Amino acid sequence: MTPELTALALALLLQAVQFCLMAIPANLELGAGKTASPRDRDRLGGGLEDQLSTRTARLYRALNNHFEALILFTIAVVVVELSGANSALTAACAWAYLGARVLYIPAYAFGWAPWRSLIWFVGFLATIAMVVIALLGG
């Protein structure tokens, strides 16, 4: 398995860990009656995120942010893999993305400003760089 695919597989596992980091406290705070419901805003008195503690709501937003980032990273890995543009640089970018996503969780959960945004940007830049490298022929 290439380093880029390994980083992608680990990013998926990180997403699963992130889900647990958010879902466990959310269920403890709101109860299964709310979290297992259809989550209709009018029945719940607003959105679930609005009823979570500050930290759990941040973990919820970090989880959603990783879903968005993971889509772009997956595309970048597929482009690199299918074009055969794998290199030490694309591998470094893949690992930078994964490292940034790991750091993003506590940065968001604990409100590290402006570091959260800078950490996010490292992952985004690494993802875009992978595609640019592939477009330039590796």
C-alpha positions in Angstrom: 0.0 0.0 0.0 1.3 3.4 -0.9 1.9 6.0 1.8 -1.0 8.1 0.4 -3.4 5.2 0.6 -2.2 4.4 4.1 -2.8 8.0 5.2 -6.3 7.8 3.6 -7.1 4.6 5.5 -5.9 6.1 8.7 -7.9 9.2 8.1 -11.0 7.1 7.8 -10.2 5.4 11.1 -9.6 8.9 12.6 -13.1 9.8 11.5 -14.4 6.8 13.4 -12.5 7.9 16.5 -13.8 11.4 16.1 -17.3 10.2 15.8 -16.9 8.4 19.1 -15.4 11.4 20.8 -18.5 13.4 19.8 -21.2 10.7 20.1 -20.4 9.4 23.6 -20.6 12.8 25.4 -23.6 13.8 23.2 -25.5 10.7 24.2 -24.6 11.3 27.9 -25.7 14.9 27.7 -28.9 14.5 25.7 -30.0 11.0 26.3 -30.8 8.3 23.8 -34.3 9.5 23.5 -33.1 12.6 21.7 -30.1 11.2 19.8 -31.9 8.2 18.5 -35.0 10.2 17.5 -35.7 11.5 14.0 -34.3 14.8 15.4 -37.1 17.0 14.1 -36.2 20.5 15.3 -39.8 21.4 16.3 -40.0 18.3 18.5 -36.6 18.7 20.1 -36.9 22.5 20.7 -34.1 23.3 18.2 -31.2 21.5 16.7 -29.2 18.9 18.6 -26.0 20.9 18.3 -27.7 23.8 20.0 -28.4 21.6 23.1 -24.9 20.2 23.5 -22.3 21.6 25.8 -19.8 24.0 24.3 -17.0 21.3 24.0 -19.3 18.6 22.6 -20.8 21.0 20.1 -17.2 21.9 19.0 -16.5 18.1 18.6 -19.6 17.9 16.5 -18.4 20.7 14.2 -14.9 19.3 14.0 -16.4 15.9 12.9 -18.5 17.6 10.2 -15.4 19.6 9.1 -13.4 16.4 8.7 -16.2 14.8 6.6 -15.8 17.8 4.3 -12.0 17.7 4.3 -11.9 14.0 3.8 -13.9 14.3 0.6 -11.2 16.6 -0.9 -8.3 14.4 0.5 -9.9 11.3 -1.0 -10.0 13.0 -4.4 -6.4 14.1 -4.0 -5.3 10.5 -3.2 -7.3 9.0 -6.0 -5.8 11.6 -8.5 -2.2 10.8 -7.2 -2.8 7.1 -7.3 -4.4 6.9 -10.7 -2.0 9.3 -12.4 1.0 7.5 -10.9 2.3 10.7 -9.5 3.3 9.2 -6.1 6.5 10.7 -4.8 8.1 11.5 -1.5 6.5 14.9 -1.8 2.9 13.5 -2.2 3.6 11.1 0.6 4.7 14.0 2.8 1.6 16.0 1.9 -0.6 13.0 2.8 1.1 12.6 6.2 0.8 16.4 6.7 -2.9 16.2 6.1 -3.3 13.4 8.5 -1.2 15.1 11.2 -3.2 18.3 10.8 -6.5 16.4 11.1 -5.2 14.8 14.3 -4.2 18.2 15.8 -7.4 19.8 14.6 -9.5 17.8 17.0 -8.1 19.2 20.3 -7.5 22.6 18.6 -11.3 22.8 17.9 -12.4 21.1 21.2 -10.3 23.5 23.3 -10.8 26.6 21.2 -7.2 27.2 20.2 -7.5 30.4 18.3 -6.0 31.2 15.8 -4.2 27.9 15.8 -7.3 25.8 14.8 -7.5 27.8 11.6 -3.8 27.5 10.9 -3.9 23.7 11.5 -6.9 23.4 9.2 -5.0 25.4 6.5 -2.0 23.0 6.7 -4.3 20.1 5.9 -6.1 22.0 3.1 -2.8 23.2 1.6 -1.4 19.6 1.7 -4.5 18.3 -0.1 -4.4 20.9 -2.8 -0.6 20.4 -3.2 -1.1 16.7 -3.9 -3.5 17.5 -6.8 -1.2 20.3 -8.2 1.8 17.9 -8.1 -0.2 15.3 -10.0 -1.4 17.8 -12.6 2.2 18.9 -13.1 3.2 15.3 -13.8 4.6 14.3 -10.4 
